[in-house]
Amino acid sequence: MNREKSKALFDEALTYFPGGVNSPVRAFQSVGGTPPFIESGKGATITDADGNTYIDYCCSWGPLILGHSNPQVKESISNAIEKGLSFGAPTEYENELAKLILSNISFIEKIRFVSSGTEAVMSAIRLARGVTNRNKIIKFEGCYHGHADSLLVKAGSGLATFGISSSAGIPESVANETVVLPLNDENAVKEAFQNYPDDIACIIIEPIPANNGLLIQKDSYLNFLRDVTTKHSSLLIFDEVISGFRVGFEGAAGHYNIVPDIITYGKIIGGGLPVGAYASSNEIMKKIAPEGDVYQAGTLSGNPIAMAAGIAQLTACLQSGFYESLEKKTTALKTSVMDHVENKGYPFRFFTFGSIFWMSFSDTEVIRSAGDIDATGMEKFNLFYNYLLENGIYLGPSGYEVGFVSAAHSKKEIERTAQVMISALDEVLS
Ligand SMILES: *Cc1c(COP(=O)(O)O)cnc(C)c1O
């Protein structure tokens, strides 16, 4: 594949942006080579500046559950644009999206829209601290919750890719309020509550951790987190920025039937435009300004164009059979690849949860914590990645990133992907 135009654009971008990008993992440092500059996307495919087309499983890192340039989403946005772009005053669009969400998710009663997942989580943490009057938070190694200071400790693929556990520029006083524990370890949580019995405001977890591989947790462990937080009058935050509207409309909370105290959303909620949200009970949400004393605001919060995109996308997600169809396609991809892998006895595993998938170059059957991931497999992933790219399959450029199947992926595209993956595995592993 010729990627000369992308290469020239990237060289130019290097003169404008640190590392040539506006979000680190896009720089392709992990897998090597030059990132394709994307010119357009339609359905399940994207086309780069040199005219190469790829079947896309990054899907903008999850938001595009309907695929690229979905006609309903585009129409909804166009209609909203006709009326103006932003007012900084309430619009009916906000009511409509809120109603769509609150009337279909039984775990929450009130919601606040913000402009990114990071902002949602940052605000949820402030709310948890405001409600409990406590300072410390517990997070888990391998869970990513955006780039707010207190959450940027052992935080997932972006950092894992660069071999650093935490970011510079975070005051020790802030980092000290974050207790980082391994996933899937009940005793570690109990110990933390023993060490700080009256100072843990909340536990925050990705209930389906999908930012550092796909670290599927046990039901019993998530239920334990619910119980232990209740027992210590601490709050449980489910960060559903990826899993929300992805593994079912009610996300992980719905899948596990666990009622967290606060849920954060992002990605899918905005239909490809910048939207985040945090939501909870009436009781907890009344702590937020202007009703309560926890301050949080946003110039572009609830932006009508972004709301319009979210409304169209979530409406499509509510159609019956929507999630079953996504899961079926994902399972088909896995089955085709794994049939071959099992025949050949390759050290390779394909994990899925709904329409989320992740591949590991090792024999390990169950991977529940960041420490379970065999980092030596990443070299093989990189070879695999570049083979896929050369053959028109685009994944997020890191072996720690998950892939997403969208409603736009056709049976034919899934089959072609499986064939290319199989050839790639033969190339890399035999
Ligand atoms: C993507 C993500 C975030 C951050 O969202 P941004 O919109 O990138 O700020 C937070 N939490 C989880 C679980 C995510 O996957």
The ligand as an ORCA input file, in Angstrom:
! r2SCAN-3c Opt
* xyz 0 1
  C     -12.357      6.889     26.661
  C     -12.538      6.738     28.131
  C     -12.492      7.822     29.011
  C     -12.092      9.208     28.566
  O     -12.975      9.729     27.648
  P     -12.488     10.941     26.701
  O     -13.708     11.303     25.943
  O     -11.377     10.379     25.877
  O     -12.023     12.026     27.599
  C     -12.790      7.608     30.335
  N     -13.123      6.381     30.782
  C     -13.178      5.314     29.974
  C     -13.587      3.986     30.529
  C     -12.866      5.449     28.628
  O     -12.887      4.375     27.834
*
